[in-house]
Amino acid sequence: MTRPIIVFDLDGTLIDTAPDLLDSLNHSLAASELAAVDEAGFKRFVGHGGRVMIERAHAAQQRSLESQEHD
């Protein structure tokens, strides 16, 4: 007999992770000596994963990341 599989999508469906993502992004920006973003500005960077979020936030402040800074 097979057992049922239950899959949860916790990213914004059951748990609001936006505040944690915003805090993480602002921590990354501070490490690069860039200005923090607010919740309204943050939403335009979300989508396609954390790496893209950080790249977009840096690009918005006319700063690009070197490949070694991503990891």
C-alpha positions as CSV (number, residue, x, y, z in Angstrom):
1,M,0.0,0.0,0.0
2,T,1.3,3.4,-0.9
3,R,1.1,6.3,1.5
4,P,-0.2,9.7,0.4
5,I,2.3,12.5,-0.1
6,I,1.5,16.0,1.2
7,V,3.4,18.9,-0.2
8,F,3.2,22.4,1.3
9,D,4.1,25.7,-0.4
10,L,5.1,27.9,2.5
11,D,6.5,30.8,0.6
12,G,3.7,33.3,0.9
13,T,0.9,30.8,0.8
14,L,0.8,29.6,4.4
15,I,3.5,31.8,5.9
16,D,4.3,35.4,5.0
17,T,8.0,35.3,4.4
18,A,8.3,38.8,2.9
19,P,9.5,40.4,6.2
20,D,12.3,37.8,6.5
21,L,13.3,38.3,2.8
22,L,13.3,42.1,3.3
23,D,15.5,41.8,6.3
24,S,17.9,39.5,4.5
25,L,18.1,41.7,1.5
26,N,18.8,44.8,3.6
27,H,21.5,42.9,5.4
28,S,23.1,42.1,2.1
29,L,22.8,45.7,0.9
30,A,24.3,47.0,4.1
31,A,27.3,44.6,3.6
32,S,27.8,46.3,0.2
33,E,27.4,49.7,1.8
34,L,24.2,50.4,-0.1
35,A,21.0,51.9,1.1
36,A,18.3,49.7,2.6
37,V,15.0,49.3,0.7
38,D,11.5,49.6,2.2
39,E,8.7,47.1,1.8
40,A,7.1,49.0,-1.1
41,G,10.5,49.1,-3.0
42,F,11.3,45.5,-2.1
43,K,8.4,44.0,-3.9
44,R,9.8,44.9,-7.3
45,F,12.9,42.8,-6.6
46,V,11.1,39.6,-5.7
47,G,10.7,36.7,-8.1
48,H,13.1,34.1,-9.6
49,G,14.9,33.4,-6.3
50,G,17.3,35.1,-3.8
51,R,20.2,35.6,-6.2
52,V,18.1,37.5,-8.7
53,M,16.5,39.6,-5.8
54,I,19.9,40.6,-4.6
55,E,21.1,41.4,-8.2
56,R,18.0,43.5,-8.9
57,A,18.4,45.5,-5.6
58,H,22.1,46.2,-6.4
59,A,21.3,47.2,-10.0
60,A,18.7,49.6,-8.7
61,Q,21.5,51.4,-7.0
62,Q,23.7,51.3,-10.0
63,R,25.9,48.6,-8.6
64,S,26.6,45.2,-10.1
65,L,27.8,42.1,-8.2
66,E,30.9,40.2,-9.1
67,S,30.2,36.4,-9.5
68,Q,32.1,35.5,-6.3
69,E,29.9,37.9,-4.3
70,H,26.8,35.8,-5.2
71,D,27.8,32.8,-3.2
